Amino acid sequence: MEISEQEFQAAVLRGEEIRRNGYAVSAEYDAHQNRLVVGLSNGVVIMVPVHLLEELAEAGANDLAEIEISPAGLGLHWPRLDADVYVPALMQGVFGTRRWMAAQLGATGGRATSKAKADAARANGRKGGRPPRSALL
């Protein structure tokens, strides 16, 4: 695929605009607290628990320790895992694909407990519980 000079220049300008918001200048894995710590060019430090990052959630400490920062500072790469994280996405709180993030939220919501939820479950049980699936159709 060939790109024109105009397309190339437009891409360069987009990259510069993204970098103005901050780019990674340091990255390390904090094994004690099991989190990724990223220092940005604007002085901000982002700390994210590793289990929240789709690409890293199941990785071991030894694999997480080796991190490479892309030349533009917009990407982080773990060579042992062949995993990548986009720094601007971290800054926006995007830790994985939409599907993965939705699944994480759903799992958390399903585990939530409260007095109201327990009371509702007991009341539903007294009524005979959840209706059979065939009754719902």
Salt bridges, closest charged atoms under 4 A:
GLU17 OE1 - ARG20 NH1 2.20
ASP30 OD2 - ARG35 NE 3.26
GLU66 OE1 - ARG80 NE 3.15
ASP84 OD1 - HIS77 ND1 2.60
ASP119 OD2 - LYS115 NZ 2.99
ASP119 OD1 - ARG122 NH1 3.18
